[in-house]
Amino acid sequence: MDTVLGFLGNIAWWGWILIAIAIVALRDIFFQRKHTISHNFPVIGHIRYMLESIGPEMRQYFVANNREELPFNRIERGWIYASAKKENNYEGFGTDRDIYAHQHIFINNAMMPYQIGPKHPNSIDKTFLPCAKVIGTYHNRKRPYRPASIINVSAMSFGSLSARAIDSLNKGVKIAGAYHNTGEGGLSPYHSNGGDVVFHFGTGYFGVRAEDGGFSMEKMVKLVQENPFIRAIEVKLSQGAKPGKGGVLPGAKITPEIAAIRGVEIGKDVLSPPNHKAFSNVPEMVDFIEKIAEATGLPVGIKAAIGKLDQWEELANIMVATGKGPDFITVDGGEGGTGAAPPSFADHVSLPWVYGFSDLYRLFQSKGLSEHIVFIGSGKLGFPAKAAMAFSMGVDCINVAREAMMSIGCIQAQICHTNKCPAGIATQSKWLQNGINIPLKSERLAQYFKTFRKEFIEITHAAGYEHPCQFKMSDIEVNLNDTNISNELDKTYCYEKTPVVFNGMQELYDCVHLGGKMTEKEVLQ
């Protein structure tokens, strides 16, 4: 025994490495049958799998150029990071973007930019940019709502995002004067820091869920009464990442806190079906919306990714005939991505935002409804030039999800569905969440929104307008093909945006800053 121990003690460190490699090789050859590469190429095969696992990071930092990556390239991410940190977000020596590429956006600037005077609201607050429309006046809701910011946080649930991420976003929107959409995971304590909230629910009815898994009006009314910062309600029909597909919340992920917020059982799988239990057709959906609006007094809207238009036309016809229906419509693009989805859905089901929105807007415009509905765009619109395009097409507000995540530290690792988000944002791991400094991150979300609004106002003034609602489709051109390299949006999508009633930024400033909030009486006046 002493001889053996003496021999082992005399083995150099490199000898132990060789022994370990030999053991791995023997295991790969004789005992491992799961991976062919590891069996046929013992030890070396493991290097291949290791490199594959860090492939996205290698490409992101060392291979891809500044404009090459999807869903967001390095320049886009860099602009958000710098804007959120209040750093220099300019670029020097001209653009490195191929401005002749397909779908490149051009904003037609005016010969003389719009001039603001010394008493103009934007000379007082360079980031002041509220929605020009009021949600809920057309249907005479008891508590109509004008969003104080044209950029807001899109639907992302507590459960898919961490508690500290939701807390940071919610405190950030309060600083920025924006609203926070809860996502379909219910209203959590982390949504309750005083900022405006849009309560969102889907087919699982989390937060307003009855014992049978259906919708509970009693819980909805109680939720609104106890939380006056809820300013509107959004019913999710579908989302861009996986329209028409339900989901399963595994029981292993349901903590006591999540169970209490969502109204589900601890440790038991919860199914969110593709369809709603509360309605099964368009007339029933309209009745459902009206019942919620009557019971709560709040504006009620719907969110969907766009594909076929026949049921949307049915909705528009009902709205014309009855004067009832949603107060706002949030249009999600097929390029949406905060929800995990099979590639077959994420890549192919539903239209990209620009095609889906133009189809839907044109339909509602043909029925005379476009001036009465507030349209909200969601789908990679968190950049001033893209927002200008969206507003010229008829959008009144935009919601951002991934851009908001990046402002609080997301690095586009694209492993949101694994619960291993390295930035602590899309994970329930307490250890990973601890890296989020909530006061700092909330300031960064607010600063991103403020920088976005400031640059968007400057682009608006460059085009000769006071507010983005004044953009016309002829103000924006996009590259189409090599024959007719660019064209105005009205010629590309074959409609003209309905003009928005706008009486000047001073009127909006007086409304929004009257006592810090716009009163219901003021809205109705």
MARKEDO-294313 format. One record per atom (N, C-alpha, C): x, y, z; residue in one letter. Coordinates in steps of 0.001 Angstrom, whole numbers, plus 500000, padded with zeros to 6 digits. Atoms other than C-alpha are relative to their C-alpha. Example, Ala and Ser with C-alpha at 12.3 -4.5 7.8 and 13.67 -1.06 7.14 Angstrom:
BEGIN
500890498810500000a/512300495500507800a/500900501200500000a/499180498810499940s/513670498940507140s/499230501090500730s/
// end
This chain:
BEGIN
500831498794500000m/500000500000500000m/500867501259500000m/499109498835499964d/502801502391500865d/500656500231498654d/499373499889501324t/504384501614497501t/499055500682499016t/501004499424500910v/501159502457495642v/499826501493500285v/500171498594499639l/500667505679497578l/501212500833499610l/498785499285500396g/504256506630496950g/500037500247498511g/500041499846501466f/503808506014493220f/499039501104499601f/500991498980500343l/500644508117493090l/500488501395500378l/499511498701499558g/502324510890495012g/501079500559499104g/498904499543500865n/505175511030492528n/499540500357498587n/500488499671501345i/502941511456489479i/499913501518499860i/500032498561500248a/503393514930488019a/498574500440499645a/501352499480500283w/500378517210487441w/499536499631498604w/500393500346501365w/500472516492483706w/499651498523499880w/500352501413500003g/500310512817484467g/498549499781500384g/501407500096499595w/496999513266486244w/499076500427498860w/500811499563501152i/495688515137483204i/499875498886498974i/500030501109500966l/496674512210480940l/499092498869500475l/500862501052499456i/494945509757483262i/498529500378499841i/501383499543500142a/491759511853483243a/499533499898498556a/500351500089501425i/491824512039479438i/499776498539499599i/500142501420500323a/492312508285479212a/498671499441500518a/501283500462499433i/489308507674481509i/498834500492499153i/501066499445500849v/487129510003479391v/499936499250498672v/499958500707501288a/488302508244476202a/499400498599500116a/500556501340499792l/487502504787477601l/498476500057500173l/501454499858499814r/484062505983478702r/499315500261498668r/500605499667501289d/483356507489475264d/499905498781499088d/499944501130500934i/484364504297473414i/499116498836500458i/500630501243499541f/482880501564475608f/498651500181500704f/501209499856499177f/480070503050477690f/499019501056499493f/500829498883500433q/478688506118475875q/499438499710498613q/500630500281501287r/476160505563473056r/499049501123499574r/500945498917500284k/474215508849473114k/500480500904498869k/499455499080501001h/476553510942470947h/500989499275499094h/499143500699500963t/478075509448467803t/501364500663499890t/498731499283500163i/480734512149467499i/500951499673501149i/499153500299498840s/482023511531471042s/500486498554499977s/499601501404500078h/482086507774470431h/501087499806498949h/499050500198501096n/483911507984467114n/501278500814500172n/498827499144499782f/486251510783468203f/500076500322501493f/499978499792498538p/486755510344471972p/500866501198500377p/499360498800499445v/487833513424473930v/499858501197499043v/500059498881500948i/488109515608470787i/498551500395499717i/501411499711500244g/484360515295470231g/499405500949501017g/500511499103498964h/483744517077473531h/500349501460499704h/499598498637500355i/485640520105472257i/499016500586498997i/500973499559501008r/483228520276469327r/498699500473500662r/501235499628499320y/480185520331471628y/500178501262500844y/499737498811499205m/481808522935473866m/499998501251499127m/499966498854500910l/482520525259470917l/498615500319499453l/501362499790500494e/478988524728469623e/499158500738501038e/500811499386498944s/477523525761472994s/500279501487500143s/499676498578499894i/479339529115472903i/500067500655498620i/499992499469501355g/478878529597469147g/499337501367499864g/500645498680500123p/476340532476469456p/500855501125500556p/499151498957499409e/478677534400471763e/501235500261499127e/498820499832500857m/481691533763469480m/499653500818498760m/500408499254501197r/479791534998466431r/499658501442500353r/500446498675499606q/478326537953468324q/501168500954500207q/498914499104499624y/481653539313469527y/501193499989499034y/498777500101500809f/484226538110466991f/499769499794498509f/500206500378501398v/482598537089463694v/499072500962499276v/500997499186500691a/479454539077462823a/500431501457499941a/499681498578500092n/479857542620461549n/498934500827500714n/500856499121499206n/478099545638463052n/498531499957499609n/501378499926500496r/474938545336460904r/499430498631499644r/500330501314500541e/474720541594460388e/499043499181500856e/500719500911499110e/473064540038463446e/498495500231500007e/501425499952499735l/469414539271464088l/499750499335501347l/501008499004500373p/467130539991465805p/500461501452500106p/499487498633499897f/469125543100466813f/501500499979499752f/498568500006500304n/472522543919465364n/500764500830501033n/499127499373499002r/475460545366467256r/499781501512500087r/500229498558500000i/474773548972466201i/498706500329500738i/501285499765499323e/471149548750467371e/500134499799501506e/499813500258498566r/472112547204470693r/500859501100500629r/499110498969499481g/474914549729471134g/499280501327500198g/500745498743499866w/472527552635470543w/499109499961501241w/500848500118498811i/470141551337473221i/500841500080501275i/499147499986498806y/472956550688475721y/500499501415500302y/499453498650499789a/474487554135475194a/498899500977500406a/501118499117499668s/471084555866475315s/499564499789501440s/500437500310498639a/470161554070478548a/501005500507501038a/498957499560499065k/473474555042480155k/500320501489499882k/499776498580500259k/473280558637478894k/501428500247499517k/498677499871500606e/476511558100476968e/499866500517498574e/499982499529501389n/477519559327473522n/499467498896499083n/500563501007500904n/475255557438471082n/500119500421498534n/499768499553501371y/476493559257467973y/500929499020499289y/498972500718500753e/478521557652465177e/500731501005499109e/499194499074500774g/481315559317463285g/500395499444498638g/499478500351501322f/482595559289459698f/498933499411499077f/501071500465500880g/479188558527458182g/499483498622500368g/500638501277499686t/476886555536458292t/500739498836499361t/499463501218500611d/478159551994457757d/498866499078499555d/501148500773500482r/474665550830456824r/499917500092498480r/500229499977501442d/473938549881453205d/498660500685499751d/501236499239500143i/471394552603452459i/499249499671498704i/500705500452501199y/470509550937449145y/499368498623500202y/500536501326499712a/469444547719450851a/498473500012500003a/501452500165500010h/465883546401450585h/499417500402501358h/500749499562498818q/463441547988453108q/500724501069500830q/499369498902499272h/465872550728454152h/499044501194500044h/500957498918499769i/463907553678455579i/500661501353499757i/499564498617500195f/464312557282454379f/498901500930500499f/500952499001499515i/462620560184456184i/500228501282499213i/499867498802500823n/461956563129453890n/499967501242500896n/499906498805499161n/463161566207455753n/499474501219499267n/500505498750500572a/461646569642455226a/501161500943499692a/498980498993500306m/463592572499453676m/500255500860501240m/499905499225498773m/462875574499456847m/499430499159501143m/500528500798498886p/462569572467460083p/498972500768500809p/500963499370499107y/459768573121462533y/500763500728501107y/499322499196498986q/460800575901464927q/499177500049501279q/500686499879498716i/459944575819468624i/500418501308500662i/499719498739499321g/459658579042470588g/500465499782501423g/499478500114498623p/461014579775474071p/498968499476500994p/501045500470499090k/457642578929475670k/499387498663499538k/500505501270500503h/457092575735473682h/500290498884501008h/499754501093499035p/456707572558475838p/501335499297499817p/498738500703500222n/459761570981474185n/501222500859500306n/498885499180499521s/461891573959475152s/500113499890501518s/500005500222498549i/460889573230478767i/500463498578500311i/499652501408499822d/461154569420478532d/500230499389498624d/499652500484501330k/462996568089475501k/499538498568499740k/500440501385500164t/461611564584476120t/498484499871500086t/501453500037499861f/457910565532476427f/499364499568498678f/500615500501501229l/455999563450473881l/498855499034500338l/501137500847499657p/452533562179474870p/499251499517498750p/500867500472501079c/450026560278472741c/499030501110499619c/500904498942500460a/447911562630470616a/498535499607500163a/501372500473499843k/444795560479471062k/499730499585501440k/500442500471498695v/442805559577474161v/499301498655499802v/500583501332500113i/441901555912474651i/498682499957500774i/501272500215499320g/438228555325475406g/498956501071499819g/501003498936500158t/436482558555474370t/498924499612498989t/500972500355501043y/434797557084471267y/498862499169500584y/501031500843499386h/432955554509473396h/499532500557501352h/500442499319498773n/432440556983476280n/500277499176501259n/499643500726498776r/434287554924478889r/500045500977501178r/500054499154498812k/434042556223482426k/501359500582500344k/498654499537499661r/437818556511482822r/500909499924498770r/499114500005501176p/439403557318479437p/501435500331500409p/498585499908499625y/443175557433479323y/500834500498498826y/499021499551500990r/445784559429477419r/501393499598500486r/498629500333499610p/449241557786477610p/500887501234499943p/499133498826499918a/451761560413478689a/501292499824499217a/498802500284500797s/454447558770476544s/499594499188498782s/500326500784501208i/454336557462472976i/500804498697499944i/499260501262499904i/456838554717473933i/499796499427501397i/500369500640498747n/455927552209476639n/500507498565500031n/499506501371499859v/456850548774477991v/498915499013499589v/500933500979500552s/455184545911476140s/499748498856500979s/500439501098499129a/453587542774477586a/501108498976500234a/499031501003499562m/456170540707479503m/499654499629501430m/500556500447498728s/455021538618482453s/501051499829501082s/499210500488498880f/456405538139485918f/499874498479499982f/499952501444500196g/457431534509485660g/500857499704498786g/499077500079501139s/458918534813482204s/501191500917500257s/498920499127499542l/460925537779483514l/500113499878501518l/499747500112498565s/462449537871486969s/499327501133500772s/500594498983499134a/461067539826489900a/500780501304499934a/499180498788499995r/463992542242489873r/499947500706498641r/500140499377501325a/463629542826486120a/498683500765499917a/501304499335500015i/459902543612486460i/500022501239500895i/499880498870499077d/460656545855489438d/500740501165499337d/499211498961500674s/463272547756487410s/499197500681498896s/500800499438501089l/460970548202484415l/498887500892500543l/501137499250499465n/458050549370486552n/500436501312500631n/499495498753499419k/460088551895488505k/500534500931498914k/499508499196501114g/461609553047485232g/498891500734499279g/501097499318500703v/458265553784483574v/499415501121500849v/500487498915499135k/457231555824486604k/500880501240499827k/499079498870500194i/460346557980486184i/499784500642498634i/500107499511501376a/459797558273482425a/498604500496499648a/501365499591500308g/456043558934482638g/499347499144498946g/500553500921500985a/455231555884480521a/499071499017500704a/500788501054499358y/453006552843481123y/500695498662499852y/499398501334499952h/453894549221481866h/498900498975499771h/500945501082500269n/451951546353480283n/500427498779500820n/499640501073499071t/451798543468482776t/500397498698499321t/499894501347500545g/451906540615480278g/498919499132500628g/501138500814499578e/449583537674480882e/500236499252501311e/499716500700498752g/451169536539484164g/499330500574501222g/500688499410498872g/448948538708486348g/500726501224500550g/499434498810499363l/449555541848488400l/500770499578501249l/499147500378498870s/452469541306490781s/500324501224500844s/499543498848499206p/453796543488493618p/501061500822499278p/498919499329500720y/456637544342491244y/499475500924498904y/500637499073500938h/454165546094488896h/499381501190500729h/500814499101499182s/452886548247491769s/500817501105500658s/499145498947499456n/455425551052492192n/499503501404499682n/500591498684500210g/453120553864491118g/499905500443498565g/500119499648501405g/453582553986487341g/498692499485499419g/501214500471500661d/450625553593484974d/500190498566499518d/499958501410500380v/449793549956484206v/498850499679499059v/501033500614500843v/447901548267481377v/499936498533500399v/500148501391499578f/446558544980482731f/499646499140498795f/500098500843501186h/446918542261480118h/499707498569500433h/500218501425499710f/445495538743480167f/499717499241498715f/500217500861501149g/445320535838477777g/499056498873500348g/500934501110499844t/443618532467477612t/500110499300501348t/499853500587498670g/444972531418481018g/499327500817501086g/500691499090499074y/443228534412482705y/500727500160501331y/499220499897498762f/446073534640485237f/499748501345500676f/500315498814499219g/445241537099487979g/498525500293500080g/501466499852500001v/441536537075487069v/499384498642499648v/500344501370500373r/441179533302486892r/499001499398500991r/500977500705499171a/438119531436488179a/500521498606500324a/499554501333499575e/438435528032489844e/499977498990498855e/500081500932501128d/437423526269486609d/500960500356498870d/499029499591501021g/440214528035484681g/499470501041499044g/500571498967500846g/437861530544483057g/500208501391500575g/499854498602499604f/437486534309483472f/499069500330501150f/500798499568498862s/436259535843486729s/499837501518499957s/500266498559500019m/434610539259486384m/500141500585501400m/499897499537498616e/434467539531490166e/501443500331500359e/498586499752499718k/438258539242490411k/500512501192499200k/499570498869500816m/438715541725487566m/499581501318500637m/500501498768499386v/436543544371489227v/500768500307501287v/499266499814498749k/438274543843492565k/501428500465499730k/498623499630500345l/441719544094490955l/500086501467499608l/499991498611500463v/440875547412489282v/499705500959501147v/500353499136498869q/439291548862492410q/501151500144500988q/498912499975499020e/442267547949494591e/501283500590499437e/498768499516500641n/444854549180492072n/499659501110499001n/500438498915500889p/443852552589490666p/501022500391498939p/498998499696501031f/447109552795488700f/499784499157498745f/500373500723501222i/445604550255486248i/499134500928499170i/500671498975500811r/444540552589483420r/499275499436498784r/500667500620501143a/443460550161480685a/500170498492500106a/499972501462499984i/442830546462480049i/500193499503498577i/499695500542501320e/444212544439477141e/499743498493499991e/500310501420500164v/442841541058476014v/500893499447498889v/499110500562501006k/445456538960474233k/499294498920499192k/500503501027500904l/444173537067471216l/501147499133499500l/498813500734500451s/447634536103470004s/501207500897500159s/498758499236499944q/451281537186470101q/500882499644498815q/499208500173501206g/453852537573467380g/500845498756499972g/499090501146499983a/456126534756468532a/499298498686499670a/500694501285500220k/453467532016468400k/498489500194499954k/501448499795500089p/449998533127467252p/499259498681499809p/500808501205500144g/447323530459467632g/500540498799500724g/499429501116499261k/449428528334469958k/499915500281501495k/500054499862498543g/448835527779473659g/501359499741500617g/498745500244499301g/451455527083476288g/499761499254501286g/500064500709498729v/452233525125479407v/500982500641500965v/499124499528498928l/453601526591482618l/500301498793500877l/499688501212499237p/455442523637484204p/499827500209501501p/500204499920498560g/454561522904487809g/501268500294500755g/498724499777499322a/458262522958488730a/500349501481500080a/499701498570500019k/458348526682487890k/499031500809500853k/501034499264499277i/455296527586489966i/500362500080501478i/499666499739498598t/456556529035493223t/498741500458500737t/501159499483499264p/454136530025496020p/499623501423499582p/500269498622500404e/454502533659494924e/499304500047498643e/500596500018501333i/453739532936491260i/498594499403500060i/501317500624499858a/450827530671492264a/498980500993500533a/500919499020499405a/449275533442494375a/499639501097498995a/500238498927500964i/449656536060491636i/499153499514498826i/500707500514501176r/448377533856488812r/498695499290500343r/501217500693499611g/445657532138490818g/499990498550499570g/499886501405500392v/446909528601490134v/500553499199501180v/499515500872498937e/447989525603492204e/501515499855499947e/498550500176499897i/451552525174493435i/500376498609499489i/499451501283500437g/453517522444491651g/499193499255498966g/500840500679500990k/450801521615489109k/500079500721498666k/499919499401501327d/451222522157485352d/498728500780499682d/501150499167500366v/448968524942484019v/499983500191498488v/500143499890501448l/447688524929480457l/499362501327499623l/500634498848500647s/447051528108478478s/499595499547498599s/500429500525501298p/444933526894475546p/500112501043498897p/499966499024501105p/445004528502472082p/498786500923499995p/501252499242500077n/441386529669472472n/499553500500501371n/500608499478498785h/439532531755475034h/498768499183500375h/501233500613499501k/436867530157477226k/498861501016500054k/501015498968499790a/435050533481477684a/499242500359498726a/500689499735501275f/434156533794473986f/500556499060498935f/499583500927501056s/434321531685470847s/499847500581498607s/500147499358501305n/433489534129468039n/500072501511500181n/499804498550499946v/433710537815467185v/498870500723500742v/501062499318499234p/430232538919468422p/500119499765501503p/499834500289498578e/430855537172471751e/501186500766500578e/498849499237499537m/434267538870471999m/499628501465500230m/500433498609499839v/432677542304471487v/499159500151501264v/500815499961498776d/430111541549474210d/500883499885501250d/499067500191498897f/432933540392476507f/500748501292500308f/499288498728499839i/434861543630475937i/499095501035500650i/500929499006499466e/431784545735476648e/499664499730501465e/500299500347498607k/431023543863479877k/501144500410500926k/498841499606499187i/434559544431481174i/500069501517500128i/499942498540499983a/434479548123480195a/498918500586500902a/501101499515499172e/431101548614481878e/500268499733501481e/499771500382498604a/432136546787485057a/501158500756500629a/498793499360499459t/435521548505485449t/500075501496499719t/499908498605500414g/435010551844483701g/501222500313499166g/498734499772500699l/438331551380481908l/499882499718498503l/499907500387501408p/439166551333478187p/500485498556499894p/499624501398500212v/439527547776476875v/500437499837498554v/499496500223501353g/441605546745473881g/500377498555499789g/499567501353500349i/442862543646472121i/501392500051499392i/498666500129500588k/446305542467471092k/500037498761499127k/499937501156500890a/446997540190468145a/501092500179498964a/499192500038501219a/449405539203465434a/499033499826498836a/500950499927501108i/447845539618461997i/500311498953498927i/499905500951501106g/447194536965459362g/498790500184499107g/501239499875500775k/443766536355457800k/499184501183500499k/500715498771499657l/441469539388457717l/498489499830500093l/501453500135500056d/437971537875457468d/499331500292501344d/500602499728498695q/437270537936461223q/500248501433500457q/499762498589499717w/438847541381461528w/498956500862499282w/501049499260500721e/436397542599458868e/498649499838500704e/501230500221499235e/433569541019460854e/499976500915501231e/499914499116498842l/434769542952463928l/499715501441499588l/500210498629500457a/434882546219461980a/498537500245499659a/501417499848500351n/431347545665460642n/499127500098501247n/500754499940498739i/430032545019464162i/500192501350500670i/499716498702499381m/431732548167465436m/499231501120499301m/500746498986500757v/430137550242462659v/498507499907500314v/501438500201499807a/426695548717463245a/499533500303501416a/500437499911498601t/426646548827467049t/500657501117500791t/499249499014499218g/429174551455468137g/500733499386501166g/499327500708498919k/430696548811470408k/501277499347499485k/498783500683500403g/434101547128470414g/501217500509500740g/498775499616499288p/437722547607471466p/500316501486499859p/499573498602500031d/439046551047472350d/501373500152499358d/498684499963500638f/442543550189471137f/500346498613499484f/499529501255500572i/444222547513469053i/501523500041499988i/498542500143500021t/447808546448469691t/500357498971498940t/499601500883501095v/449311544956466544v/501420499509500249v/498694500609499776d/452171542552467194d/500519499439498679d/499416500523501227g/454559541608464421g/500442498556500145g/499521501377499992g/455503538072463475g/501457499883500405g/498605500003499558e/459079539078464331e/500120500149501504e/499981499920498546g/458086539377468008g/500739498819500601g/499141501075499532g/460222537287470290g/500185499800501482g/499748500235498585t/459946537573474073t/499375498691500466t/500563501309499657g/457778534447474132g/500745498904499272g/499316501123500649a/459620531173473475a/499021499279499081a/500880500622500986a/458240529396470418a/500786499041499122a/499332500861500978p/459016526559467992p/500408500824498781p/499575499242501187p/460971527820464954p/498952500045498903p/501025500019501038s/458117526774462681s/498987501121500206s/500900498888499710f/455906529338464443f/500736501327499897f/499270498730499950a/458504532050465073a/500416500471498613a/499492499647501321d/459743531938461474d/498909500219498958d/500926500056501127h/456555531462459483h/498548500378500291h/501421499765499736v/453222532029461286v/499768501466500360v/500407498590499901s/451681535551461064s/500959500895499210s/499258499062500848l/452855538551459092l/500959500863500822l/499152498992499343p/455775540837459956p/499178501259500267p/500807498867499552w/454608544044461614w/499582500909498860w/500303498984501012v/454785546340458600v/498919499517499038v/501026500532500895y/452648544030456432y/498675499805500749y/501203500239499218g/450205543049459163g/499290501293500361g/500627498744499601f/449626546594460377f/499360500700498813f/500554499289501162s/449133548065456909s/498708499343499529s/501235500694500394d/446545545379456066d/498859500348500945d/501057499765499015l/444620545919459313l/499544501455499990l/500350498578499981y/444749549710459287y/499156500356498777y/500735499720501237r/443575549855455675r/498564499494500095r/501334500567499825l/440631547608456563l/499134500891500896l/500781499182499085f/439508549698459554f/499780501402499453f/500170498689500624q/440068552895457620q/498860499975498990q/501067500112501009s/437742551671454863s/498616500000500636s/501280500007499283k/435008551326457508k/499778501299500780k/500136498734499301g/435567554855458865g/500332499932501479g/499708500206498584l/437008553604462166l/501403500426500421l/498595499772499663s/440673554578461987s/500216501200500910s/499809498828499139e/440209557954463699e/499474499767501409e/500608500255498697h/438290556408466614h/500785498999500844h/499229501027499296i/440627553533467518i/501412500512500227i/498579499727499752v/444023554019469152v/500775498758499580v/499193501111500504f/446534551841467293f/501368500015500688f/498714500152499323i/449563550553469196i/500829498993499222i/499117500880500762g/452499549026467341g/501006499314500897g/499040500762499204s/454747546306468744s/500725499018499085s/499220500890500850g/457547544634466817g/501276500669499515g/498699499421500339k/461110546022466879k/499882501447499536k/500222498601500384l/459910549641466703l/500688500978500947l/499393499163498979g/462077550966469555g/501181500829499545g/498964499139500561f/464263553118467292f/499301501156499295f/500736498837500506p/463312556677466232p/499605499927498523p/500337500046501428a/463462556072462455a/498875498995499733a/501070500984500169k/461329552924462684k/498689500521500582k/501205499412499412a/458908554771464955a/499390501034499056a/500511499025500970a/458624557560462364a/499225499298498895a/500710500789501012m/457670554951459767m/498659499516500542m/501227500531499404a/455115553422462146a/498946501094500163a/500954498908499821f/453520556787462963f/499462500483498667f/500485499571501314s/453323557694459290s/498965499031499446s/500946501008500470m/451363554464458729m/498713499986500815m/501228499915499241g/448823555230461457g/500088499617501455g/499826500365498590v/450278554166464803v/499872501243500886v/500134498912499041d/449476556311467851d/500956499864501185d/499049500307498926c/451803554640470394c/500798498783499571c/499275501244500220i/454475551968470371i/500319499361501348i/499565500772498839n/455248549236472882n/501301499301499654n/498723500678500240v/458765547830473224v/500229498954501086v/499731501093499062a/459804544562474855a/501498499732500079a/498582500347499975r/463281543375473895r/500890501237500141r/499228498772499861e/464520546965473569e/500027500447501459e/500047499666498572a/463347547611477147a/500891499068500806a/499125500958499322m/465104544420478275m/501469500379499826m/498609499626500238m/468345545588476645m/500393501244500799m/499675498784499251s/468105548954478388s/500327499689501459s/499673500370498612i/468276547124481754i/501036498871500054i/498849500894499936g/471127544816480727g/499974498749499143g/500040501182500874c/469967542095478281c/501125500069498969c/498887500032500955i/472898540999476071i/499676499169498762i/500433500810501131q/470851539053473480q/500692498639499982q/499416501336499931a/472182535705474678a/499108498963499339a/500985500854500680q/469013534131473171q/499805498652500706q/500281501211499223i/468585531599475982i/498904500289501033i/501090499615499096c/465461533161477538c/499189498791500448c/500852501155499728h/463668529790477397h/500672498944500878h/499258501025499244t/466331527945479439t/500059500297501497t/499910499555498606n/465999529843482758n/501440500272500425n/498588499764499704k/469743530580482506k/500480501356499484k/499640498675500515c/469682534219481390c/501178500574500782c/498819499521499273p/473169535551482242p/499823501395500593p/500219498643499493a/471798539074482808a/498980500033501133a/500953500067498896g/469276537875485422g/498612500502499657g/501277499391500407i/466327539209483381i/498933498942499720i/500972501034500366a/464594536152481878a/500302498704500741a/499691501176499181t/465204533742484747t/499354500161501369t/500482499975498615q/463832532798488146q/501117499615500983q/498854500307499142s/467322531956489472s/500312501197500900s/499720498925499052k/467852534020492622k/501429500507499853k/498600499612500129w/471613533986492089w/500205500930498799w/499832499183501197l/471407535368488542l/499277501339500142l/500745498761499797q/468787537943489556q/500756501000500866q/499310499115499059n/471041539320492274n/500925500994499318n/499136499066500719g/473182540974489621g/499289501258499538g/500763498836500461i/470364543428488809i/499924501038501115i/500065498870499076n/470796546755490589n/498745500803499636n/501305499449500384i/467161547928490613i/500010501524499850i/499995498540500194p/467700551690491221p/500754500420498735p/499209499658501184l/470376551800488508l/499263499620498715l/500652500485501219k/468446549723485966k/498716500767499706k/501222499234500243s/465206551640486480s/500337501362499398s/499551498728500586e/467070554881485739e/500397499814498537e/499565500236501386r/468487553298482586r/498816499798499066r/501209500130500814l/465059552250481299l/499405501379499749l/500557498655500136a/463805555788481960a/500840500844499050a/499133499200500855q/466840557319480249q/499905499561498543q/500200500486501370y/466393555096477170y/498727500608499417y/501257499425500479f/462775556257476892f/500145501492499731f/499841498562500170k/463758559891477354k/500868500322498779k/499134499782501166t/466565559677474790t/499249499689498718t/500807500361501173f/464245557911472343f/499055501138499644f/500973498952500277r/461598560620472706r/500687501274499511r/499270498787500426k/464149563428472387k/500420499881498540k/499548500157501384e/465603562018469153e/498816499921499042e/501185500094500850f/462142561217467797f/499388501378499774f/500485498624500156i/461033564804468455i/500884500754499009i/499084499298500909e/464136566070466668e/499789499566498550e/500296500484501355i/463390563855463651i/498687500598499504i/501304499423500352t/459779565095463709t/500149501457499584t/499774498593500338h/460932568719463712h/500755500120498673h/499244499967501262a/463387567963460890a/499083499789498802a/500960500245501074a/460431566743458831a/498976501125499874a/500878498843500090g/458611570010459523g/498754499924500853g/501197500193499183y/456128568795462135y/500289500247501476y/499876499774498565e/455439569480465799e/499885498703500784e/500263501273499308h/454212565995466804h/500019498869498976h/499925501118500961p/454790562550465205p/498656499591499413p/501306500350500554c/451025562108464741c/499749500699498672c/500184499252501236q/451360564610461875q/500724499378498802q/499310500661501112f/453598562309459812f/498992499456498993f/500789500573501091k/452114561369456446k/500817498876499359k/499293501118500620m/452953558247454488m/500959500467498917m/499103499471501035s/454513560393451771s/501287500568500591s/498784499505499347d/457068561582454346d/501069498928500125d/499072501117499815i/458690558137454454i/500122499231498690i/499760500849501165e/460277556198451615e/500758498747500439e/499271501245499752v/461524552611451597v/500542499463498687v/499438500647501181n/463782550801449179n/499188498762499658n/500799501141500442l/461859548262447103l/500798499011499168l/499241500897500858n/463985546843444309n/500953500815499145n/498974499322500793d/466678547665441791d/499410500871498898d/500615499239501087t/464232549017439194t/499461501336500511t/500543498792499381n/462351551479441387n/500531500012501428n/499229500240498786i/464839551816444210i/499273500401501271i/500739499625498800s/462550553648446663s/498635500549499612s/501349499512500242n/458921554620447004n/499398500475501314n/500684499548498802e/456705556516449450e/499098498890500524e/500789501059499381l/454732554386451897l/498578499943499473l/501374500032500497d/451356555462450527d/499909499257498674d/499992500743501266k/452311554074447119k/500372498541500225k/499576501373499712t/453929550981448646t/498862499174500579t/501043500758499306y/450996549986450894y/498584500410499603y/501275499700500669c/448207551610448856c/498931500563500929c/500994499244499244y/446493553825451420y/500664501253500547y/499526498789499341e/446794557268453027e/499544499967501442e/500361499969498580k/446845557540456813k/498923501046500269k/501021499045499578t/443793559209458379t/500634501062500894t/499402498951499159p/444814562604459813p/499520499898501455p/500313500009498572v/444919562745463628v/499705501428500447v/500328498671499477v/443228565668465372v/501104500439500961v/498873499508499189f/446083567709466841f/499956501511500017f/500121498548499852n/445800571246468196n/501239500630500627n/498759499431499501g/449393571758469225g/500492499333501264g/499373500637498853m/451842570451471804m/499640500709501303m/500339499270498780q/450840573179474258q/498725499440500630q/501236500586499479e/447359571689474569e/500281498661500681e/499640501276499392l/448859568250475257l/500753500229501306l/499223499705498787y/451259569756477777y/499074500412501141y/500949499550498981d/448409571467479630d/499185498831500535d/500782501170499591c/446431568211479666c/500801499096500929c/499212500986499270v/449206565915480878v/500511500555501322v/499385499427498801h/450642568340483445h/499000500676500933h/501004499447499097l/447358569402485017l/499913499115501233l/499987500801498787g/447957568119488517g/500796498725499856g/499176501195500196g/450452565595487179g/499310498924499193g/500764500990500756k/447664563549485538k/498890500724499250k/501135499438500697m/444916564234483046m/498723499478500641m/501224500419499335t/441537564198484761t/498978499510498988t/501048500512500881e/438498562416483355e/499169501151499423e/500771498859500469k/436607565711483144k/500717500712498876k/499190499322501010e/439440567238481159e/499996499240498693e/500013500823501197v/439504564313478741v/498715500201499226v/501303499905500648l/435790564583478057l/499759501386499422l/500116498660500572q/436086568317477454q/500750500089498677q/
// end
